[in-house]
Amino acid sequence: MPGHRHTFLHSSWRTGSTYLWDLFRRDGAALCYYEPFHEDLATLSPQRARARWPVPSEGHPVLERPYFYEYGPLAGVNGVRGYESRFAYADFFGAASSRLLSQESYLRGLMDVAERSGRAAVFGFCRSTGRLAGLRTSFPDACHILLVREAEDQWSSSASMRALHANPYFLVMPVLVLCTAAPGTRAQAVRDLLGLPEIVPSGVERDYRKALDVVEGSPSGRLYGWFCAYYLLSAVSSLPYADAVLSLSSLSRGRLRQWRTAGQLRRCSGFKVSFSSVALPVHDGALGGDLLAAGREVGAALVTLDGERPGAGGVEQAVYSRLARALQATGRVALGDLRSARRGAAPEP
């Protein structure tokens, strides 16, 4: 473990997070935990930890070991030790100053296992963007890396899972996160503003089914609008708190950028990774006019919620300007070249 830091890989669904996590997993100095807040950990047994392999339709890379292999020694009749079902989506967007005590205790237990084996823990999250500030407060000495993807590409990837493989999961989860937003949070205000129903957490299967009903009963334009709200909330909640921000889509377009980003991550975490095999699809121009209109409508709602008025550039300019300010608010950001952020105005002094 000397020279290596516990590392948090923060991301959302359909961003290339499994690929990034697997790059770290190849380093023998890392003990890599896949999706530490995943709902399956509540019932994971040692046998299942050794059995679940990548599903070809999910577009994940070929792995040497199953997703949850590292949890095997910690799994029992009640799932993984220290895990609570509410970690999956409840309190997803909490207050920035909140310290996540239950999650902290659980993750420290996983870190202890890694340290006893002489390794550093690497956590590959898909459910931490709204909690990055709290996790940074709990683990200030860890390396926090944020993986982002263009909103259009992330949406198109999620929608294609339902269209091509009858898998609506990646459309449902952002809706579930908003519907179960804790009272008094910004996410709860956004949910109410957009007319989404409240779902009081009462169990993963029941809550997922309720959110699925909402998704199946809604047109694509409305779904994309809700996704935009989730995307923007995630970005603004996470960008200022990361040590490094990277986009695999961007890294797919240049060797020099791959080399520089790998060097930045090594200085932060101590781990050596290579992006030479990265190839994330880009879905430029895939959105129809109805989806773009829905995105602008959500942008208008969020700007109004903040008490702002769109300037000369319109609502889209105002929303992306906020993203640009968040990207540039800290010198810890290594790579923040989202197309959406570049559309925004220069950061305010």
C-alpha positions in Angstrom: 0.0 0.0 0.0 2.9 2.5 0.4 2.5 5.2 -2.2 -1.1 4.3 -2.9 -4.2 6.1 -1.5 -7.7 4.8 -1.0 -9.5 5.9 -4.1 -13.1 6.8 -4.9 -14.3 6.6 -8.5 -17.5 8.6 -8.6 -19.8 8.3 -11.6 -23.3 7.8 -12.8 -24.8 5.0 -14.9 -23.7 4.6 -18.5 -20.6 6.7 -18.2 -18.0 3.9 -18.8 -17.5 3.4 -15.0 -17.0 -0.3 -15.2 -14.2 0.2 -17.7 -12.5 2.8 -15.5 -12.9 0.6 -12.4 -11.4 -2.4 -14.2 -8.3 -0.4 -15.1 -7.6 0.1 -11.4 -8.5 -3.5 -10.7 -5.6 -4.7 -12.8 -3.1 -3.2 -10.4 -2.1 -5.7 -7.7 -1.9 -2.9 -5.1 -5.6 -2.3 -5.3 -8.5 -4.1 -3.7 -11.4 -2.9 -6.0 -15.0 -2.9 -4.9 -17.6 -2.8 -7.6 -20.6 -0.4 -6.9 -20.4 -0.4 -3.1 -24.0 1.0 -2.9 -25.5 -1.5 -5.4 -28.8 -3.0 -4.2 -27.7 -6.5 -4.9 -25.2 -6.3 -2.0 -28.1 -6.5 0.5 -28.6 -10.2 -0.5 -25.2 -11.1 -1.9 -23.9 -14.6 -0.9 -20.4 -15.9 -1.3 -21.6 -18.1 -4.1 -23.3 -15.2 -6.0 -20.2 -13.1 -5.5 -18.3 -15.7 -7.5 -21.0 -16.2 -10.1 -22.2 -12.9 -11.6 -20.3 -12.1 -14.8 -20.7 -9.2 -17.3 -23.9 -9.3 -19.3 -23.0 -8.8 -23.0 -26.0 -6.6 -23.6 -24.8 -4.1 -21.0 -21.7 -3.3 -23.1 -19.3 -3.9 -20.3 -15.7 -5.0 -20.8 -14.6 -8.6 -20.4 -13.5 -9.0 -16.8 -11.0 -11.5 -15.3 -13.3 -12.0 -12.3 -17.0 -11.5 -11.6 -18.2 -8.0 -10.6 -18.7 -8.7 -6.9 -15.8 -11.1 -6.4 -14.0 -9.0 -3.8 -17.1 -9.0 -1.6 -17.1 -12.8 -1.2 -15.4 -13.0 2.2 -17.7 -10.3 3.5 -21.0 -11.8 2.3 -23.3 -13.9 4.4 -27.0 -14.7 5.0 -27.7 -11.0 5.4 -25.7 -9.8 2.5 -22.4 -7.8 2.7 -21.4 -6.8 6.2 -22.3 -3.2 7.0 -24.4 -2.7 3.9 -27.8 -1.1 4.2 -30.5 -1.2 1.5 -31.1 2.5 1.7 -27.6 3.2 0.4 -28.8 2.3 -3.1 -30.9 5.4 -3.7 -32.3 7.0 -0.5 -30.7 10.3 0.5 -28.9 10.3 -2.9 -28.9 14.1 -2.9 -28.3 15.2 0.6 -27.0 18.5 2.0 -23.3 19.2 1.0 -22.4 19.6 4.7 -23.9 16.2 5.7 -21.6 13.6 7.0 -22.7 10.2 5.9 -22.1 8.2 9.1 -23.6 4.9 8.2 -22.0 4.9 4.8 -18.7 6.0 6.3 -18.7 3.1 8.8 -19.5 0.6 6.0 -16.8 1.9 3.7 -14.2 2.0 6.5 -14.9 -1.7 7.0 -14.1 -2.3 3.4 -10.9 -0.2 3.7 -9.8 -2.2 6.7 -10.0 -5.4 4.7 -7.9 -3.9 2.0 -5.3 -2.6 4.5 -5.0 -6.0 6.2 -4.1 -7.4 2.8 -1.5 -4.7 2.2 -3.5 -3.0 -0.4 -5.5 0.3 -0.9 -9.2 0.2 -1.5 -10.6 1.4 -4.8 -14.4 2.0 -4.9 -16.2 2.0 -8.3 -19.4 4.0 -7.6 -22.4 4.6 -9.8 -24.5 6.1 -7.0 -22.3 8.7 -5.4 -22.5 11.9 -7.5 -25.1 13.4 -5.2 -23.1 12.4 -2.1 -19.6 13.3 -3.2 -19.4 16.3 -0.9 -20.4 14.2 2.1 -18.0 11.4 1.2 -15.2 13.9 0.8 -15.9 15.2 4.3 -15.8 11.7 5.7 -12.7 10.7 3.7 -10.6 13.9 3.1 -7.3 11.9 2.7 -8.6 9.7 -0.1 -8.3 10.5 -3.8 -11.7 11.4 -5.3 -12.0 11.0 -9.1 -15.2 12.0 -10.9 -16.1 10.4 -14.2 -18.5 12.3 -16.4 -20.1 11.8 -19.8 -22.0 14.1 -22.2 -25.7 14.3 -21.2 -26.8 13.4 -24.8 -24.5 10.3 -24.9 -25.4 9.2 -21.4 -29.1 9.4 -22.2 -28.7 7.7 -25.6 -26.9 4.8 -24.0 -29.6 4.4 -21.3 -32.4 4.6 -23.8 -30.7 2.1 -26.1 -30.7 -0.5 -23.3 -34.5 -0.4 -23.2 -34.9 -0.2 -27.0 -32.5 -2.9 -27.9 -32.4 -5.2 -24.9 -35.8 -4.5 -23.1 -33.8 -3.3 -20.1 -35.3 0.0 -18.7 -33.2 -0.1 -15.5 -31.0 2.9 -16.6 -34.0 5.0 -17.3 -35.7 4.1 -14.1 -33.0 4.7 -11.6 -32.6 8.5 -12.2 -36.4 8.8 -11.8 -36.3 6.7 -8.6 -33.6 8.9 -7.2 -35.7 12.0 -7.8 -38.9 10.4 -6.6 -37.3 9.4 -3.3 -35.5 12.6 -2.7 -35.3 13.5 1.0 -37.6 16.3 2.3 -36.0 19.7 2.4 -33.4 19.0 -0.2 -32.9 20.7 -3.5 -33.7 17.5 -5.3 -37.1 17.4 -3.5 -37.8 20.9 -4.7 -36.9 19.9 -8.3 -39.0 16.8 -8.1 -42.1 18.8 -7.0 -41.4 21.5 -9.6 -41.4 18.9 -12.4 -44.5 17.1 -11.1 -42.9 13.8 -10.3 -44.6 11.7 -7.6 -43.1 11.2 -4.2 -42.0 7.6 -3.4 -41.4 7.0 0.3 -38.6 4.3 0.5 -40.2 1.0 1.6 -38.1 -1.6 -0.1 -36.0 -1.9 -3.3 -38.3 -4.1 -5.3 -41.5 -2.1 -4.4 -39.8 1.3 -5.0 -38.3 0.2 -8.3 -41.7 -1.1 -9.5 -43.3 2.3 -8.7 -40.7 4.2 -10.5 -40.9 1.8 -13.5 -44.7 2.5 -13.7 -43.9 6.2 -13.9 -41.3 5.6 -16.7 -43.6 3.2 -18.7 -46.5 5.7 -18.5 -44.5 8.7 -19.7 -43.5 9.9 -23.2 -39.8 10.1 -24.2 -39.7 13.9 -24.0 -40.7 13.9 -20.4 -38.3 11.1 -19.5 -35.4 13.1 -21.1 -36.5 16.2 -19.1 -36.3 14.3 -15.9 -33.0 12.8 -16.8 -31.7 16.3 -17.5 -32.7 17.4 -14.0 -30.9 14.4 -12.5 -27.9 15.1 -14.7 -27.6 18.7 -13.7 -28.2 18.1 -10.0 -25.5 15.4 -10.1 -23.0 17.7 -11.9 -23.5 20.7 -9.6 -23.4 18.5 -6.5 -20.2 16.7 -7.5 -17.9 18.8 -9.7 -16.5 21.2 -7.1 -15.5 18.4 -4.7 -13.5 16.1 -7.0 -9.7 15.9 -7.1 -9.9 15.1 -10.8 -12.6 15.1 -13.5 -12.4 13.0 -16.6 -14.5 12.0 -19.6 -13.8 8.8 -21.4 -15.4 10.2 -24.6 -12.8 12.9 -24.5 -10.0 10.5 -23.9 -11.1 8.5 -26.9 -10.0 11.3 -29.1 -6.4 11.9 -28.2 -3.3 10.0 -27.1 -1.7 13.1 -25.5 -4.8 13.7 -23.4 -4.8 10.0 -22.3 -1.2 10.3 -21.2 -1.8 13.6 -19.3 -4.9 12.3 -17.5 -3.2 9.0 -16.6 -0.4 11.1 -15.0 -2.8 13.2 -13.1 -4.6 10.2 -11.7 -1.3 8.6 -10.7 -0.2 11.7 -8.8 -3.6 11.7 -7.0 -4.0 8.0 -6.3 -0.6 6.4 -6.7 -2.1 3.9 -9.2 -0.8 3.6 -12.8 -3.5 3.2 -15.4 -3.5 3.3 -19.2 -6.3 4.6 -21.4 -4.9 3.2 -24.6 -7.9 0.8 -25.0 -10.6 3.4 -24.3 -13.3 3.7 -27.0 -16.6 5.1 -25.7 -19.3 5.7 -28.3 -20.4 9.3 -29.1 -24.0 9.9 -30.0 -23.8 13.4 -31.5 -27.0 14.5 -33.2 -29.0 11.6 -31.8 -31.7 13.7 -30.1 -34.9 14.9 -31.8 -36.5 18.3 -31.4 -38.9 17.0 -28.8 -36.1 15.9 -26.5 -34.1 19.0 -26.9 -37.3 21.1 -26.1 -37.8 19.0 -22.9 -34.2 19.6 -21.9 -34.6 23.3 -22.3 -37.9 23.2 -20.3 -36.1 21.6 -17.4 -33.3 24.1 -17.6 -35.9 26.9 -17.4 -37.4 25.2 -14.3 -34.0 24.9 -12.5 -33.0 28.5 -13.3 -36.4 29.7 -12.0 -36.0 27.6 -8.9 -32.7 29.4 -8.2 -34.4 32.8 -8.6 -32.4 33.6 -11.7 -33.5 34.9 -15.1 -32.2 33.6 -18.4 -29.8 36.1 -19.9 -29.3 37.0 -23.6 -28.1 33.5 -24.3 -31.4 31.9 -23.2 -32.1 29.2 -20.6 -29.7 26.7 -22.0 -26.8 29.2 -21.8 -27.8 30.0 -18.2 -27.8 26.3 -17.1 -24.6 25.4 -18.8 -23.0 28.5 -17.5 -23.6 27.2 -14.0 -21.9 23.9 -15.0 -18.9 25.9 -16.4 -18.6 27.7 -13.1 -18.8 24.5 -11.1 -16.1 22.9 -13.4 -13.7 25.8 -12.9 -14.5 26.6 -9.3 -11.6 24.5 -8.0 -8.0 23.9 -9.1 -8.4 20.2 -8.2 -10.2 19.6 -11.5 -7.8 18.0 -14.0 -10.1 17.6 -17.0 -13.4 19.3 -17.5 -14.0 19.7 -21.2 -17.6 18.7 -21.5 -19.1 20.2 -24.7 -22.1 21.4 -22.5 -19.8 23.3 -20.2 -17.9 25.0 -23.1 -21.3 26.4 -24.3 -21.5 28.3 -21.0 -20.2 31.7 -20.3 -16.9 32.3 -18.6 -16.9 31.8 -14.9 -17.8 34.8 -12.8 -15.0 36.4 -10.9 
